[in-house]
Amino acid sequence: MLLLTGLALCGCEPQEPELNQETNLEVDNTVAISDDNRVIYEMNLYNFTSQGTLKAAEQRLAELRTLGIDIVWLMPIQTRSQQGKIGTLGSPYALKNYTEVNPQHGTLADLQSFVKQAHALGMQVWLDWVPNHTGLDNVWVTEHPDFYERSNGQIVHPNNYSDVYQLDYSNPDMCQAMQQAMIYWISNADIDGFRCDYVSSPKVPAEFWKETIPMLQNAAGRKIWMLGEADFRDKPALYNAGFDYDYAWGFHDRVKNNLGKGDDASKLRSQCFSLYNNTNYANMDRMVYLTNHDDIGDNFSQNYFGYHGDNVPPLTVLEFTFYGMPLLYNGQEIGYRKVQNYFNRDVINWNYSDAKLKNTIRTLVALRHTQPALGSGTKANRPKVTLLNCSHPACFAYTKVKGDNTVLVVLNLAADSAKCEIPGIAEGVYTQWLNSETIALRVVKKDVLLSSSPQLILPPKGYAVYVL
């Protein structure tokens, strides 16, 4: 049970009847109040439906809109290289042709229809892009062998990846061909952005992106969004290259490695402090994630449930409420626990459902969409974050404030119930949007009176979110 002793502390009269009474909370079909309040969804077409096609995925776009997805990031849709392939499908990041839809997914017309339907539902579509390397049988290997880096006359395999060849960015013709291939999808499929793979590669200069990103915007005549798959701390030249988002990769790994399944909230607090206070991100945003397609351990041995165990629910709350644009990887919205293999077909069992995580994520998307304090964006637009002192070592709490909107988040990482006093919040009547004790059964809200130092009791691995 979640106990609120703030009434005694503030000397208030007994609660009015409307306090602490639950009412239904509408969390479906919410719309982001700004671009800074969006949620992105990563889709592997091979695993998203039993058919593995764009047509089949299009039929389920309305479900994603109901959930509140704003951006659908499609993992590479191009034909996969078959020479030297890994698994039955080959790698999605070993492309055979940059400007060809994988026939197993459908046709260009199918992609056009998918994008058109997504747009009609108010969602964007971003394509995965692989700039560093191609598959061994990519059409460029025979048509433009000079596009590749060589050593002793042989094309180089980057990072000793046997299924791909390294492109040569000292060749201006190759750079131009890469740019035109990206423009092809803007012109022919009306896509809205790119998630760019391995931009931290030392072989892809930041100058390429400084030239290419404005070119894409000009070709489209509108904003084309750019997400770089890197923690830009590893390649500082990218900070001012024109990307809108990078990966908070270092944060993800440090939380995984330093916290894992543990209960030391000070470790989480330290990492969150560093994430929020990085001044290099004054002019851009970050994507935060608990899992994605790369979160697979060694040889697909485990995923985020293996790393975090029962910490997954409270860390999911953190992902959506602390900082940056949150990512959902297909299946995460139902709490799917199976490690997904992208070298082979591994269709998600959508009949599986973790009610607690499903309802938690539904509520978190709605919170993200509707609360200014949960937006992200550049430094000028970001809400103020205050890390609060908690009396219990396994509890972590913080407030986010923007204008007159305040969101209070409290997490318990302990395997037991934790009683925690949290000084330093604004006293008032808060609306509790999320209560880990009841969320598996129902999505409700209630108004509660919190003093400036409320004492809360959270269940094991529990969490609560309040809005003032």
GIJO-V746745 format. One record per run of one state. SS is the DSSP state (helix for helix, strand for strand, loop for the rest). FROM is the first residue (numbers start at 1). LEN is the number of residues. If there is no record, write none. Layout:
SS,FROM,LEN ; SS,FROM,LEN
This chain:
loop,1,5 ; helix,6,5 ; loop,11,8 ; strand,19,1 ; loop,20,3 ; strand,23,2 ; loop,25,10 ; helix,35,3 ; loop,38,2 ; strand,40,4 ; loop,44,1 ; helix,45,4 ; loop,49,5 ; helix,54,5 ; loop,59,2 ; helix,61,7 ; loop,68,3 ; strand,71,4 ; loop,75,3 ; strand,78,1 ; loop,79,1 ; strand,80,1 ; loop,81,14 ; strand,95,1 ; loop,96,5 ; strand,101,1 ; loop,102,6 ; helix,108,13 ; loop,121,3 ; strand,124,7 ; loop,131,2 ; strand,133,3 ; loop,136,3 ; helix,139,5 ; loop,144,1 ; helix,145,3 ; strand,148,1 ; loop,149,1 ; strand,150,2 ; loop,152,2 ; strand,154,2 ; loop,156,2 ; helix,158,3 ; loop,161,3 ; strand,164,4 ; loop,168,4 ; helix,172,18 ; loop,190,3 ; strand,193,5 ; loop,198,8 ; helix,206,15 ; loop,221,4 ; strand,225,4 ; loop,229,3 ; helix,232,3 ; loop,235,1 ; helix,236,5 ; loop,241,4 ; strand,245,3 ; loop,248,1 ; helix,249,10 ; loop,259,6 ; helix,265,12 ; loop,277,2 ; helix,279,3 ; loop,282,3 ; strand,285,4 ; loop,289,15 ; helix,304,18 ; loop,322,3 ; strand,325,5 ; loop,330,2 ; helix,332,3 ; loop,335,20 ; helix,355,16 ; loop,371,1 ; helix,372,3 ; loop,375,9 ; strand,384,5 ; loop,389,6 ; strand,395,8 ; loop,403,2 ; strand,405,8 ; loop,413,5 ; strand,418,6 ; loop,424,4 ; strand,428,8 ; loop,436,8 ; strand,444,7 ; loop,451,2 ; strand,453,6 ; loop,459,4 ; strand,463,5 ; loop,468,1
